[in-house]
Amino acid sequence: MENNKEKIFSNINENQKLKKKSKLGTITQKSNYLETDFDITEFLNFKKLNKYIKEFDAIFTNSFPLEYKESFHNNLKTLIIKERFINRFSWSGLYQPLGNKITIIKERDKKLFRHKLMHELLHVSSYKKFLRSGLEISDKLKTGYFSVGTCLDEGYTEYLNVKYFSKTSNHDIYEDEKRLAYGIEKIIGKDIMEKAYFQESLLTIINALSEYTSSKHEAKLLIFNMDIFKRTKNPFEKLDLYSELKKEIANLNLIKINRELKSGKINIEEYTRKKFLDIDLYSKYDFMYNEKAVIIEENDHYTISGNFGVIEKNKNDLILPFPPDINCNNGNNNKKLVK
């Protein structure tokens, strides 16, 4: 299996570049993703599902750079969506990139159906051909197709879905994978992560992570172990693997913020808050937040609110290393939202 993984990476040129042939020339073709007048209605052949496609397109336009839409526009032209009314599978939604086809199980809960369809449309928007889908890289071997980065890809797809499209974390879909992907993004940054997902590949993530590991091999191993976690069926083994992965991700994040403090990029107050939210609460309580988090002191407990949920902890169980953003006990209701 290790040889299969390395074979996939060995077939990819990490230093692909555009070669400038001449300073003079003419434009012979304009890429679709740069066309601001792209008419999505020309490719809406999904009947009652058209409203979801248009809604996805509108949210995408408002959330990401225009050039990130290249794959979505290209894939939408030949996309097939099939609804099934009986679920005989272990999945309720599936995107098959080689056939450019979404198969989705019909849900009575319209919000859940929309949530799952948005997840699959994110896969559509991140499939870049050549067996590169989002943050997953595949290769055709003698024994069939083998993929690397599946866990990270599914987790980040669901993370983006909740963050931008679904706006709800009530659905228990790829919860552990989502938290692991969130942790990776906290290390390398949102811009790098999103660009890798929509335009580049898993190699971008590997290179960015290797800035905080002892070697590129160690960064690859983290991604490999995430895939092992996803495939593991034994619940006890799965729990152990999840804890180890989260611990490793938190340690890499600690290396990052230590460097930022030493270089003067952040001050000691920012460092203390980042360590508490991004490392301590993430490691112990699976806490996640997008850009802002609010800590409220109420009587004998703290309420910590993020974009992905709220946790409440007794003061005896949680030592807060800095003043809360809101103290309901002394009437101080001044919110201090931090990035």
C-alpha positions in Angstrom: 0.0 0.0 0.0 2.9 2.4 0.8 4.3 1.8 -2.7 0.9 2.6 -4.2 0.8 5.9 -2.3 4.3 6.9 -3.4 3.5 5.9 -7.0 0.7 8.4 -7.1 2.9 11.2 -5.9 5.8 10.2 -8.2 3.6 10.6 -11.2 3.0 14.3 -10.4 5.5 17.0 -11.2 5.6 19.2 -8.2 7.2 22.0 -10.1 4.9 22.4 -13.0 5.2 25.9 -14.5 4.0 27.8 -17.5 6.7 28.5 -20.0 6.7 32.0 -21.5 7.5 31.5 -25.2 7.2 35.1 -26.4 6.3 38.6 -25.3 4.1 39.1 -28.4 1.1 37.1 -29.5 -2.6 37.0 -29.9 -5.4 35.6 -27.7 -7.0 32.7 -29.5 -9.2 31.4 -26.8 -10.6 32.8 -23.6 -11.1 30.4 -20.6 -14.7 29.9 -19.5 -13.9 30.7 -15.8 -12.9 34.3 -16.7 -16.1 35.0 -18.5 -18.2 37.1 -16.2 -21.2 36.7 -18.5 -21.2 32.9 -18.2 -24.9 31.9 -18.6 -25.6 29.1 -16.2 -29.2 28.8 -17.4 -27.9 27.2 -20.7 -26.8 24.1 -18.7 -29.7 23.8 -16.3 -31.3 20.5 -17.3 -32.1 19.2 -13.9 -35.8 20.2 -13.6 -36.8 20.7 -10.0 -33.2 20.6 -8.9 -32.3 23.7 -11.0 -33.1 26.0 -8.1 -30.4 24.3 -6.0 -27.8 24.6 -8.8 -28.5 28.4 -9.2 -28.4 28.9 -5.5 -25.0 27.0 -5.3 -23.7 29.2 -8.2 -24.8 32.4 -6.5 -23.2 31.5 -3.1 -20.0 30.4 -4.9 -19.8 33.7 -6.7 -20.2 35.6 -3.5 -17.7 33.5 -1.5 -14.8 32.7 -3.8 -12.6 34.3 -6.5 -14.0 34.1 -10.0 -11.2 31.9 -11.2 -12.1 29.2 -8.7 -15.2 28.5 -10.8 -13.4 27.0 -13.7 -14.0 23.4 -12.8 -17.7 24.1 -11.8 -18.4 25.7 -15.1 -16.6 23.1 -17.1 -18.2 20.1 -15.3 -21.7 21.6 -15.2 -21.9 21.4 -19.0 -22.0 17.6 -18.9 -23.2 16.9 -15.3 -25.7 14.2 -14.7 -27.8 14.1 -11.5 -29.8 11.0 -10.7 -32.2 10.8 -7.7 -32.9 7.4 -6.0 -35.9 6.9 -3.8 -34.7 3.7 -2.1 -31.4 3.7 -0.2 -29.7 0.3 -0.6 -26.3 1.8 -0.2 -24.0 2.8 2.7 -24.0 6.4 1.3 -26.8 8.8 0.6 -25.0 11.0 -1.9 -22.2 10.2 -4.4 -20.2 12.0 -7.0 -18.5 9.9 -9.7 -16.0 12.2 -11.4 -15.1 9.9 -14.3 -18.7 9.9 -15.4 -19.4 13.4 -14.0 -22.5 12.0 -12.3 -24.2 12.8 -8.9 -26.4 10.1 -7.5 -28.4 11.3 -4.5 -31.0 9.6 -2.3 -34.3 11.4 -2.0 -34.9 12.8 1.5 -38.1 13.8 3.1 -36.2 16.4 5.1 -35.7 19.2 2.4 -32.9 20.9 4.4 -31.0 17.6 4.7 -31.5 16.9 1.0 -30.2 20.4 0.1 -27.2 20.0 2.5 -26.2 16.7 0.8 -26.7 18.1 -2.7 -24.5 21.1 -1.9 -21.8 18.7 -0.7 -21.8 16.8 -4.0 -21.8 20.0 -6.0 -18.7 21.0 -4.2 -17.1 17.8 -5.4 -18.3 18.8 -8.9 -16.7 22.2 -8.5 -13.4 20.8 -7.4 -12.8 18.0 -9.9 -10.0 19.2 -12.1 -9.6 16.2 -14.4 -6.6 13.9 -14.5 -7.9 12.1 -11.4 -7.5 15.1 -9.1 -10.7 15.8 -7.2 -10.5 18.5 -4.6 -7.7 17.4 -2.2 -7.8 13.8 -3.4 -5.3 12.3 -5.9 -6.0 9.0 -7.6 -4.1 6.8 -10.0 -5.0 3.8 -12.1 -3.0 0.8 -11.0 -3.1 -2.8 -12.1 -5.4 -3.7 -9.2 -7.7 -0.8 -9.9 -7.9 2.8 -8.8 -6.0 3.9 -5.7 -6.5 7.2 -4.0 -4.7 9.4 -1.4 -6.2 12.3 0.5 -9.8 10.9 0.6 -10.3 11.7 4.2 -9.0 15.3 3.9 -11.0 15.8 0.7 -14.3 14.6 2.2 -13.7 16.5 5.5 -12.8 19.8 3.8 -15.7 19.4 1.3 -18.1 19.2 4.3 -16.3 22.0 6.1 -16.8 24.3 3.2 -20.4 23.1 2.9 -21.2 24.1 6.4 -19.2 27.3 6.3 -20.6 28.7 3.1 -23.4 26.8 1.6 -25.5 24.9 4.2 -24.8 27.2 7.1 -25.8 24.5 9.5 -23.8 21.8 11.4 -26.8 19.9 12.6 -26.3 17.1 10.2 -23.9 14.4 11.3 -22.0 14.0 8.1 -18.2 13.5 8.0 -18.0 15.1 11.5 -14.5 13.7 12.4 -13.1 14.2 8.9 -14.4 17.8 9.0 -12.6 18.5 12.3 -9.4 17.1 11.0 -9.6 19.2 7.8 -10.4 22.3 9.9 -7.3 21.6 11.9 -5.1 21.4 8.8 -6.6 24.7 7.5 -5.8 26.4 10.8 -2.1 25.5 10.2 -1.6 26.4 6.6 -4.3 29.1 6.2 -7.7 29.5 4.5 -6.3 31.0 1.3 -3.8 28.2 0.6 -6.3 25.5 1.5 -9.2 26.8 -0.6 -6.9 27.4 -3.6 -5.5 23.9 -3.4 -9.1 22.5 -3.2 -10.5 24.4 -6.2 -7.4 25.0 -8.4 -4.4 23.0 -7.4 -4.0 19.7 -5.6 -3.1 17.8 -2.5 0.6 18.5 -3.2 0.0 22.1 -2.3 -1.2 20.9 1.2 1.8 18.6 1.5 4.2 21.4 0.7 2.5 23.9 3.1 2.4 21.4 5.9 6.1 20.4 5.5 7.0 23.9 6.6 6.1 22.7 10.1 7.2 19.1 10.0 10.7 17.6 10.0 10.4 16.4 6.4 7.9 16.2 3.5 7.6 12.5 4.2 6.2 13.3 7.7 3.6 15.6 6.1 2.6 12.9 3.6 2.4 10.4 6.5 -0.2 12.6 8.2 -2.4 12.6 5.1 -1.9 8.8 4.7 -2.9 8.1 8.3 -6.0 10.2 7.9 -7.0 7.9 5.1 -6.3 4.9 7.3 -8.6 6.5 10.0 -11.4 6.9 7.4 -11.2 3.3 6.3 -11.0 1.8 9.8 -14.2 0.0 10.8 -13.3 -1.0 14.4 -14.8 1.8 16.6 -12.1 1.6 19.3 -9.2 1.7 16.7 -11.0 4.6 15.0 -11.2 6.5 18.2 -7.5 6.0 19.0 -6.5 7.0 15.5 -8.7 10.1 15.7 -7.1 11.2 19.0 -3.6 10.7 17.6 -4.3 12.6 14.4 -5.9 15.5 16.3 -2.9 15.6 18.7 -0.5 15.7 15.8 -2.4 18.5 14.1 -2.5 20.5 17.3 1.2 20.1 17.8 1.9 21.4 14.3 -0.3 24.3 15.0 1.6 25.0 18.2 4.9 25.0 16.2 3.3 27.6 13.9 2.1 30.0 16.5 5.4 29.6 18.4 7.2 30.8 15.3 4.7 33.6 14.8 5.3 34.8 18.4 9.0 34.6 18.0 9.0 36.5 14.7 6.7 39.2 16.1 3.8 38.4 13.8 1.6 38.0 16.8 1.9 39.4 20.3 1.7 37.5 23.6 -2.0 38.2 24.0 -2.8 36.9 20.5 -0.6 33.9 21.1 -2.4 33.1 24.4 -5.8 33.3 22.8 -4.8 31.2 19.7 -3.3 28.5 21.9 -6.4 28.4 24.0 -8.9 28.3 21.1 -7.0 26.6 18.3 -5.0 24.1 20.3 -6.4 23.5 23.8 -10.1 23.6 23.1 -9.7 21.9 19.7 -7.7 19.0 21.2 -9.9 18.4 24.2 -13.4 19.4 23.1 -13.4 19.3 19.3 -14.0 23.1 19.3 -14.1 24.8 15.9 -14.7 28.3 14.8 -14.4 30.1 11.5 -13.1 33.6 11.9 -14.6 34.7 15.2 -15.2 33.1 18.6 -16.9 34.6 21.7 -16.3 33.6 25.3 -19.0 34.5 27.8 -18.7 34.2 31.6 -22.0 33.3 33.3 -22.2 32.6 37.0 -20.3 29.3 37.5 -19.6 28.4 33.8 -18.2 29.7 30.5 -20.1 29.6 27.2 -17.8 29.5 24.2 -19.5 30.2 20.9 -18.0 29.5 17.5 -19.4 29.2 13.9 -19.7 25.4 14.3 -21.4 25.2 17.6 -21.3 26.1 21.3 -19.6 24.5 24.3 -20.4 25.2 28.0 -17.9 24.3 30.7 -17.9 24.7 34.4 -15.3 27.1 35.7 -13.8 24.3 37.8 -13.2 22.3 34.6 -11.8 25.1 32.4 -9.1 27.6 33.3 -9.5 30.7 31.1 -6.0 32.3 30.6 -7.4 35.7 29.7 -10.5 37.8 30.5 -13.8 36.7 28.8 -15.2 38.7 25.9 -18.5 39.1 27.8 -18.9 39.0 31.6 -22.6 38.7 32.4 -21.9 38.9 36.1 -20.6 42.5 36.2 -22.8 43.9 33.4 -19.9 44.2 30.9 -21.5 43.3 27.7 -18.8 44.6 25.3 -18.1 41.9 22.7 -14.5 41.6 21.6 -14.6 39.5 18.5 -11.2 38.3 17.3 -9.9 36.7 14.2 
